[in-house]
Amino acid sequence: MFLCATSAQKDSNEATDLTASLFQNQLDEPIKVKKFEIELVSSVIRKDNKITITQPDNLLLFRLGPIDAGEAYTAEVEPGVYTLTDLAIEIARALNDATPCNAWRGWSCSVDGTNKFTITFTTVSTPALSTIAEITEARLNTRGFENTYTFDAGANTVSLEPVYMKGGDGNVGIDVRANSTTYLTKDYDDANAASYRAVDIGNPNPENKTTTMVREVGLFEAGGRVEYIISPVPVFQTSTRFAPLTSADDVYLTLEADVEGTVYDPTIFEDSFIENMDMYKGIDELGNLSKHSQKNGILITPAGNVNAKKEGPPYTRSKFTLNFPPMGIDPAEDFNVRRQEKYFNTFGGNMIFDETITQKFPNRGFQIAIGESPTETALSTLNFSGYDRENLKFRLATRPLILGLQVKDTEKITETNILVKGATPAAGETKIEYRVGSIGTMNLRTFGLAAFSSSTQGKLVKLLEPDVFKTPRYRIDAVDADGQPEEVTLMDGGEHMGEQKALGDLFLNDPNTFTITVIGTDSDEDIVTNKCAKVDIADEVTQIGNLGIFEDVQTAFQYLPTEVGIVNDQIFQAVEEGFNDNIGINPSFPVKYSKDVSVKITPLSRTNTAEKFVEFQVHQFQPTTDVFVEEADIGANQRNSGGQIEVKTLVFQARPGNWNSLTYSAGSAPANWTAAFAAPDADQRIKITIEQSQIYKQIIKCSFSTDAGVSFQEEITLLESGNKVTGQVPSGPAFKKFEFTTKPRHFPLHPCISQYPSVLRDQISTNPDTIIKGIFTPYPRGASYRQGFNIVRGFNGNYEKNLIFQTEGATQPSVFAPFPTTLGNNHRPQIVLKTKQTGFTEVANASAYPLADGEIRIQEVPPIRATLGGILALHSAYSAEEEFTSPKNFVGAAATEVIADIPTVAVEINNIPIDGYISKDYDVRDAQVGVGSRLPIVGVIPSLEETTASTKPQIDFRYNAPYSQPVVCDLPTEQFLYNLSFRLREVSTGRILEGLRHPTELIFRLRNLDEKLE
């Protein structure tokens, strides 16, 4: 019996219509089968007269740029059946997908009326400056500080206003740690993180603390640029409260705490700043203890001058010393072992403390609340995750008693100064004797209050609340034979003290400091009035502190240390990805990382008119095999080290007032900025421009504005690739050459900035924003590229995509080797395009470009893998000289002959259980051939082709089996076949055959087998 099957045209919503090779026929009368054989007798397969592209004859190899700078890539046309016009479009797509950067994606392809192909490279125009619109808030990726941004689409600007915390609370610390148990007691370890470090925003290395990068956008590689417009901000200069100038300006502070019952309570937090301190609580007029505790009379020892500090105030002062009142009960040791803590002031108004045995946090800070009313305080920066900030602060002590406080010298309170002993009792009268080493509170209101009820010593008048009394704490150091004190030391200076004649008596009346040795008839009032010693403050100038006038904090405009730059896509993607934080390592996303080019501004003193107030440094990423064994280590180390691997090569350092004294290997030094660049003020700006020129070259420029950025003047070129600067001012290590290091595979170059927040309280909204603008080009992470049948996604960045398309075995420039001394304009690059494996005319490597079509330099011959040119009648090789006239055409050698063919096809009937196989293998590029699967194959049609080129619109391929090739099917029971489902599968690819026209005709012979014959 014969079975004739034919396909019919169907509606199809698929991009590729497969109904001529994937169809089903129905049978009105079913066929009964059990054990039978079926064989393909003949077939007719029809297809349009199109060109068929198959692997591996689908490859073009090209290099853009000179061999020691440019990289080799492979374009792979997707196998399929094409009209010549469609194939030209596909060739252009394959070349552009394989090209490493947007500035070179100017490939096109055309075919003329004689079927001759031309491949064209056209220069991609440089976008306009307004392409800043490529940056949006979603593309800003920041770490280190929390940042807020404003994107003004109308003005095409991105404004950054970084702050430390949401709500504009200013600096409450940084360096959040995953496990803070190191700084907590064993009994308290449930805090997940402790943020305690006060940041010095005058520190010259902001890149160690914060970074903002722009994702999915890079500088256009030929004429692109990024502009950073940086504004000065008002910064802390000095304070008569927290930075006294000389010892003649003695300043006494109060340390005030309200931490009782919180996680910062020193009874559970053993590393508390006030652990083991005798903190004093005042008593109000109703006898209630104050809500907070305090230590009064902490003396600041002024810091010396450090004139070598280039930043100017407050850094021209060294470290201040806080001298705390006595803490122990042994009078012999007090002054020599008194607690002392050292700190320095910063631009941001932070007091940053040294680490000591009593101050256990590195860089612990108290932030001066500048402009706070009614008085300025310095608030602790300590903040445990999930809890309020530590309520601990310094403030100016209000008229503390300082005589006998022993924070400046060893002087004690005695009868020679202000001590007045109690009266000697007569026989039978009450007698008290003071105890050496005992500690108490003067004018203690719980004993004999009537004796001093009119005294206002220590009185703080409060609005709508009971008045509070903050009298000094004292210790008895020596007594006479009658038990009356001879030497007294203050443990706390109290506050609101004054002369006895003005404010009243101040008694040593705390029962904890004396014993009643003779009990008489005296009342408590009588004991205080007649028997207790007292102090008689008679000279406020020498005995009371902080009597002078304290001015507000002085601020001035300064540029905060800022680093701007560009970072290549390999490092950007590594930092963006971070590393798995499953083992408690922080940070999981690095902040510190290498930049291809970075420009840093650091402030100089506002009085440094000669050198012009700022210093510029330029660093370049120049990786070496001493640090990285191979290129892949660059990304791995930047990703996995938490940002600790950074390679920076200094190539420039100078100041606007003297950089004309430098010597350049090419060209002349920039002109010094004139007097128009004065000390920073609210309307001054500095603009740093990094240009990406001619693919491989960077140019760094800077200028300034005196009208808040409306216009810029005196733009100069600091440096450009290939130049070397000598004559550093100030003197220092010799500069390295600013090399041509950019490798095309590393594009895009992402803008990045590291900048401290401007943290002055109540002034954040007035600090000008930093503005980023430029000529950019997009590299969306969702982009996809095709490499033959394979889809290459852009999720891992353009660098990873480029590695996939690079030509294996070709000469590629090493990331560890700089480029030639000079490079021309590679926006129109030197081009080598290979289309065939043979047919080259090899010429010497020194032969000048462009070469004749078909000629190729010897060094460019390997690898021999290009194949598409043999099908399209292209020359085996093409070339173009650097800076060619655009567009550059590579014209085919002859017309393309379209010889229609079909590949070897397996014919399957999907609903008959017949076993057949198509095996698989892998080619030199690790691409799979075949499928390696079991399939219901009933026959095979060998590859067929027309022997000559045909102009007919459709070709019929006829096949007649040369001999009988039956396939046996043995079913367990009789079955009825109501329909048959046919598939034509290409053997080499395993894919359903594409590009067929209806009708497909298949003729089979079926024969039932007599079981008795077996």
Beta strands, then each sheet from edge to edge (+ up, - down):
strand 1: 2-6
strand 2: 22-48
strand 3: 51-53
strand 4: 59-64
strand 5: 71-76
strand 6: 80-82
strand 7: 107-111
strand 8: 117-121
strand 9: 140-143
strand 10: 147-152
strand 11: 157-162
strand 12: 194-195
strand 13: 211-214
strand 14: 217-219
strand 15: 224-230
strand 16: 233-238
strand 17: 251-257
strand 18: 283-284
strand 19: 293-301
strand 20: 320-323
strand 21: 340-345
strand 22: 350-353
strand 23: 365-368
strand 24: 377-380
strand 25: 383-384
strand 26: 392-396
strand 27: 419-420
strand 28: 431-434
strand 29: 439-441
strand 30: 459-460
strand 31: 468-469
strand 32: 473-479
strand 33: 485-492
strand 34: 506-507
strand 35: 514-518
strand 36: 534-535
strand 37: 554-558
strand 38: 562-568
strand 39: 597-603
strand 40: 614-620
strand 41: 649-654
strand 42: 663-664
strand 43: 685-693
strand 44: 697-705
strand 45: 713-720
strand 46: 725-726
strand 47: 749-755
strand 48: 770-778
strand 49: 784-787
strand 50: 790-793
strand 51: 831-834
strand 52: 841-843
strand 53: 855-857
strand 54: 877-880
strand 55: 888-891
strand 56: 901-902
strand 57: 905-909
strand 58: 916-922
strand 59: 928-935
strand 60: 937-941
strand 61: 944-945
strand 62: 954-960
strand 63: 967-986
strand 64: 996-1008
sheet 1: 1+ 64- 2+ 62-
sheet 2: 1+ 64- 2+ 63- 57+ 60-
sheet 3: 3+ 6-
sheet 4: 5+ 4- 51+ 54-
sheet 5: 7+ 8- 55+
sheet 6: 9+ 13- 47+ 38- 39+ 40- 41+
sheet 7: 10+ 11- 48+ 14-
sheet 8: 10+ 11- 48+ 15- 43+ 44- 45+
sheet 9: 12+ 25-
sheet 10: 16+ 37-
sheet 11: 17+ 19- 20+ 21- 22+ 23- 24+ 26- 17+
sheet 12: 18+ 31- 30+
sheet 13: 27+ 36- 34+
sheet 14: 28+ 35-
sheet 15: 29+ 32- 33+
sheet 16: 42+ 46-
sheet 17: 49+ 50-
sheet 18: 52+ 53+
sheet 19: 56+ 61-
sheet 20: 58+ 59-
end
